[in-house]
Amino acid sequence: MSAPLRQIPVARPLLGEQEAEALRRVVLSGWVTQGPEVAAFEAEFAALTGAPHACAVSNCTTALHLALLALGIGAGDEVVTVSHTFVATANAIRYCGAVPVFVDIESDGFNIDPSLVEAAMTPRTKAILCVHQLGMPCALQRLATIAAAHGVPLVEDAACATGSEILWDGRWEKIGKPHGTVACFSFHPRKVVTTGDGGMLTTADPALDAKFRLWRQHGMSVTDAARHGSPVVIFERYPELGFNYRMTDLQAAVGREQLRRLPGIVEERRRIAREYDEALAAIPGIATPVEPRWARSNWQSYCVDVSRLGSQRTIMQILLDQGISTRRGIMNIHLEDAYAGPGSFRCGSSLNRSVEAQNGSIILPLFSGMSDADVWATAEALEAIARSSGPSPAPARSVRPRSEAADLARKAPSAA
Ligand SMILES: *Cc1c(COP(=O)(O)O)cnc(C)c1O
């Protein structure tokens, strides 16, 4: 008899009795959308991130749309961002009638290269939209300096970064304080905490927060909860064009339980990432991800460069044949047909590193409850591939520990 095939998923949400109980409580309360649970979830998320305001919405894509609209992004404007990200990042720019301007990622990571941003800016640039890809904080300090120097807002696509941290003025702070003007989060099941679908906007600007709240529920002047609770008759007004971007109380109640689990989830993911670092260290040809000195990832994903080992698809298939699920590196938006039309985007730099990262890296399994044995089994499978692939050419891109000098260069203000 052969041993049962091992099954290692690439990701798995951590949901259990607490979330089931929370849903039961909300169902039986009779109030199921944007009510007290949403308000409590927002307050708890604000406390977690240190943000003055947190506004819950239906997902991160709608969060990004509202953020850009509230900042006045409109037809003909340009927003500098990356192509190496999930398609929703740039879609939100296009929903506003604006044009995404793509710049490349760093040579030693999967985030925007801040040294390319200024050259991509024009008088039409109305915002910088950075992404904390895979949960790894991007170079926020340098981006904030550039944004301030040019008088444009910095929007953070923090879809993957709930619980990630950055060293800011000598203190560790949560992503979403926010360090830019607005940060947008996702609670899709592929992220570290989930509400099924869901999103959150955080900001320090009360005027922006007021716009998010108005526009997420049809531009209606009074909330359902306020009208319902009022002792006097209220006729609502619709002063502005809005959307239905509400989060339900069912989702928020699940989200509150997920936030309680978050510290444990992030701690476990960090432990698994360190285990991978150790297990993969001796394998020639694999470049493991690196945390800059000033960042602490939540390890939403652990992505390695395997371009020296051979074809990405072949490697993924060999792993899948052994029951190990992986995903290819993050997509490139500029290569998709939805962006083939004239005026869909502009290139703000070469995008070679973005293409190499999409085609030469894979996301390894990392989920709550993953055993060390699963980590080492994955590493052993990769080692066997490395052994059989023979001497390899130089890496297409290096994802190696940064030198101290590079770190210092990153901290320098971007005067150029
Ligand atoms: C998941 C993700 C989104 C979209 O989030 P939804 O909640 O599914 O709308 C946007 N940007 C990035 C970088 C993501 O990873």
PDBQT file of the ligand as one rigid body, heavy atoms in Angstrom, charges set to zero:
ROOT
HETATM    1  C1  LIG A 501      -6.676  41.372  -2.481  1.00  0.00    +0.000 C 
HETATM    2  C2  LIG A 501      -6.153  42.631  -3.019  1.00  0.00    +0.000 A 
HETATM    3  C3  LIG A 501      -6.998  43.671  -3.446  1.00  0.00    +0.000 A 
HETATM    4  C4  LIG A 501      -8.495  43.504  -3.564  1.00  0.00    +0.000 C 
HETATM    5  O1  LIG A 501      -9.128  43.235  -2.361  1.00  0.00    +0.000 OA
HETATM    6  P1  LIG A 501     -10.698  42.837  -2.383  1.00  0.00    +0.000 P 
HETATM    7  O2  LIG A 501     -11.070  42.947  -0.945  1.00  0.00    +0.000 OA
HETATM    8  O3  LIG A 501     -10.783  41.451  -2.905  1.00  0.00    +0.000 OA
HETATM    9  O4  LIG A 501     -11.402  43.824  -3.225  1.00  0.00    +0.000 OA
HETATM   10  C5  LIG A 501      -6.431  44.869  -3.830  1.00  0.00    +0.000 A 
HETATM   11  N1  LIG A 501      -5.109  45.049  -3.826  1.00  0.00    +0.000 NA
HETATM   12  C6  LIG A 501      -4.253  44.069  -3.454  1.00  0.00    +0.000 A 
HETATM   13  C7  LIG A 501      -2.786  44.339  -3.446  1.00  0.00    +0.000 C 
HETATM   14  C8  LIG A 501      -4.751  42.820  -3.055  1.00  0.00    +0.000 A 
HETATM   15  O5  LIG A 501      -3.897  41.858  -2.724  1.00  0.00    +0.000 OA
ENDROOT
TORSDOF 0
